[in-house]
Amino acid sequence: MASTVDDSTATVCINDVLMDDELRLVLAKLDSETDKENFGLVCKRWLHLQSTERKKLFARAGPHMLRRMAARFSRLQELDLSQSVSRSFYPGVTDSDLCMIADGFKCLKVLNLQNCKGITDNGIVAIGKGISSLQSLDVSYCRKLTDKGLSAVAEGCSDLRSLHLAGCRFITDGVLLALSKKCHKLEQLGLQGCINITDTGLIDLVNGCQGIRFLDINKCSNIGDVGVCIVSEACSSSLKIFKLLDCYKIGDVSISSLGRFCKSLETLIVGGCRDISDDSIISLAIACKNSLKNLRMDWCLNISDSSLSCILTECVNLEALDIGCCEEVTDVAFEGLISRENELTLKVLKVSNCPKITVAGIRMLLDKCVSLEYLDVRSCAQITEALCSEAGLQFPDCCKVNFTGSLSEPDVLL
């Protein structure tokens, strides 16, 4: 007699088997954002778990919506409320919004408020008092802010690692003193255009913040050699990126100090610093020959062939170089490349407004630079498209040559 088999099986609901922590592990294994969103479509329970586990959010919302978001995304760590310069919305982020954020997002580590021009010290004080976990704050071009608001952030957010204040013209040395006292983990500080910052502020800053890796003081016209030298010595083991665009008071003393102390410097922006000359640049190139990747020194009018030749031969990992408007540089600067055994790692070169460089110099460069991606030769009377074609110059397939200014520029040297 044939045996009979019971084919009936019990129906098991996955929600009855898996606990919340197990479902969170499943969610953590999903790599793509689409898969994570689909996870939340299974049922309300899964949607709630997905919401509570969300770490990043880009939003456009007022206080009421922010309150609902805080309830839903209770573990949010990164919130981006930044506005575009060209496409702002009304009324934008307000102090009321910031008070709501301070009250509702207690796990927040990263807050981006770039170009939120409506906020004032009142809102930023609320952030400083309410979110002690904050590690990164960007309030660039929030032009109403003063020392009062940012000092409150320094006071309340001792874990702060990154602070960007570009365009905050009312900020003074007082903020740097507050950071020095409380924010000893600070690694990134952006002060572009903060014209009231002085050497005194930088000295105060590095008394307590000696782990700074990124410092942007572009267009801080009251910074001089004293402040730069103190920074280079205090942050010698950490400083990787230093931006000094149009800091016209700095000169060879600053550059020599960087070469003496900051052997791991990767990016240096000194465009417009017209008192810098060959001797200090050569010393820097030799000292940082293994680390330097990006160097901008356009409008450094005392720079000549000896500097450029040393940079091209010594800096073995150089990727981007701007010598625009260095009118004394000639083809001689490239002659040292002829005997170079290894190819250049250079990807971006800007020689615009260098009237003494010719097609012959560019040819010597190309012979050792097969990885070049962008070459700017605008306003170089001896390097026109017609002359390059006539000389039979062969640019790398991936290289864009900007003869007239019609091409967009890479932002690596900004």
C-alpha positions, -999 to 999 in steps of 0.1 A, spaced: 0 0 0 14 34 -10 21 57 20 4 90 22 23 122 28 9 152 46 17 182 23 2 208 46 27 233 60 22 259 86 23 295 75 49 316 93 49 354 92 84 368 91 74 396 115 65 369 141 100 354 138 124 383 135 130 408 163 137 445 157 174 441 162 175 413 136 156 433 111 181 462 116 209 438 108 191 429 75 187 466 67 224 473 75 234 447 49 216 466 21 241 486 0 220 506 -24 196 534 -15 169 519 -36 170 486 -17 168 505 16 138 524 4 121 492 -8 127 478 27 104 504 41 76 495 17 71 460 31 49 471 60 45 499 86 68 481 111 96 479 85 90 515 75 94 526 111 126 507 115 139 521 82 131 556 94 147 553 128 179 539 112 183 567 86 215 586 91 215 613 64 188 637 52 186 666 27 156 687 35 136 718 27 112 722 56 97 746 82 93 739 120 61 718 116 77 694 91 110 693 110 90 683 141 75 654 122 109 645 108 125 645 142 99 620 154 104 598 124 142 599 120 151 597 156 187 586 150 196 611 122 232 620 122 236 643 91 211 670 81 217 692 51 195 724 49 219 743 26 206 766 0 219 773 -35 233 807 -42 213 810 -75 182 791 -64 172 801 -29 137 797 -16 115 818 7 116 822 36 144 796 38 158 784 71 149 805 101 159 807 137 127 789 146 139 760 124 172 759 142 155 758 176 134 729 164 165 711 152 183 717 185 153 703 204 145 673 181 177 659 166 198 650 196 220 625 177 230 650 150 267 651 141 267 670 108 247 701 101 250 720 68 235 755 67 255 770 38 239 801 23 210 801 48 211 839 49 181 844 72 195 828 103 210 849 132 230 843 164 197 834 182 193 802 161 230 792 162 231 797 200 202 772 202 223 747 182 253 752 205 232 747 236 211 718 223 233 695 202 264 686 222 271 657 198 277 680 168 310 674 150 306 694 118 289 727 111 289 747 79 274 782 81 293 796 51 278 828 38 253 831 67 262 868 68 243 878 99 263 856 123 287 871 148 311 859 175 281 855 199 265 826 180 297 808 170 312 811 205 281 794 218 288 765 194 324 763 206 312 763 242 286 736 238 300 713 211 334 703 224 335 673 200 336 697 170 359 685 142 349 707 113 337 743 111 332 764 79 326 801 82 335 814 47 319 848 41 310 855 77 325 889 77 315 898 113 335 870 128 366 881 148 395 866 167 371 860 196 357 829 179 392 814 175 399 820 212 366 802 221 375 772 198 409 770 213 395 767 248 369 741 241 373 723 207 406 705 210 396 679 184 392 706 156 406 694 123 390 716 96 385 753 98 373 775 69 376 813 73 376 825 38 368 862 36 367 866 74 385 899 71 386 907 109 407 876 117 443 886 126 476 869 135 465 872 172 435 850 165 456 823 148 480 823 177 451 818 201 436 791 179 467 768 178 473 772 215 445 747 220 439 732 185 471 716 173 455 688 152 443 710 124 446 693 90 427 719 68 429 756 72 414 781 47 422 817 53 418 828 17 413 865 14 419 871 51 439 903 44 450 909 80 470 877 83 507 880 80 539 860 85 536 859 123 503 840 122 513 816 94 547 808 111 529 800 144 504 777 127 531 759 107 550 751 139 521 742 161 503 720 135 535 707 119 525 670 122 489 674 111 486 702 85 477 689 50 458 717 33 466 754 37 449 781 17 463 816 17 448 831 -15 453 869 -16 469 871 18 492 898 5 510 904 38 526 870 38 560 864 21 590 842 20 591 839 58 558 821 58 567 797 30 601 789 45 584 781 78 560 757 61 589 740 44 608 738 77 579 723 98 551 709 76 568 679 58 534 663 51 517 693 34 496 682 4 479 714 -8 492 750 -7 473 779 -22 493 812 -22 479 828 -53 481 866 -52 509 866 -25 532 888 -45 561 890 -21 569 853 -24 601 846 -44 621 816 -57 642 809 -27 613 800 -4 594 780 -30 624 760 -38 630 752 -1 593 742 2 594 720 -29 625 701 -16 611 697 19 576 685 7 588 667 -24 570 634 -14 538 650 -1 529 680 -22 501 673 -46 484 707 -53 502 740 -56 486 773 -67 509 804 -70 493 825 -97 501 862 -96 533 855 -76 552 879 -98 587 871 -84 585 835 -93 608 825 -122 622 794 -140 642 781 -110 611 777 -89 591 759 -116 620 737 -126 625 726 -90 588 719 -85 586 697 -116 617 677 -108 614 674 -71 577 670 -63 572 634 -74 535 632 -66 524 666 -79 489 665 -95 479 701 -100 499 733 -105 488 769 -113 515 795 -123 492 818 -141 504 854 -146 540 844 -135 554 865 -163 590 857 -158 586 819 -164 600 807 -197 606 774 -216 638 769 -196 618 758 -166 608 726 -186 643 717 -197 650 697 -166 623 672 -176 644 659 -205 666 640 -182 638 629 -158 634 591 -158 599 588 -144 568 604 -159 551 633 -143 520 626 -122 506 660 -132 469 661 -141 461 699 -141 484 727 -153 475 763 -156 499 786 -173 475 813 -185 490 848 -191 526 835 -191 538 853 -223 573 837 -223 562 801 -224 560 787 -260 549 756 -278 584 742 -273 580 743 -235 547 725 -237 562 699 -260 588 691 -233 561 689 -207 539 665 -228 569 642 -234 569 634 -196 532 640 -188 509 614 -204 483 617 -176 475 654 -181 438 660 -180 435 698 -181 458 725 -196 450 762 -193 470 783 -218 446 813 -221 462 846 -231 495 829 -240 503 845 -273 528 818 -282 506 788 -274 476 792 -296 455 763 -310 469 771 -345 505 770 -333 500 738 -314 485 722 -345 512 735 -367 539 721 -344 521 687 -344 516 686 -306 499 655 -294 479 660 -262 468 629 -242 433 616 -252 418 626 -219 433 661 -219 411 692 -223 431 723 -235 416 756 -226 428 781 -253 401 807 -250 383 803 -216 354 784 -230 361 753 -209 350 749 -172 379 748 -148 385 720 -123 381 731 -87 411 713 -73 430 746 -69 402 768 -55 
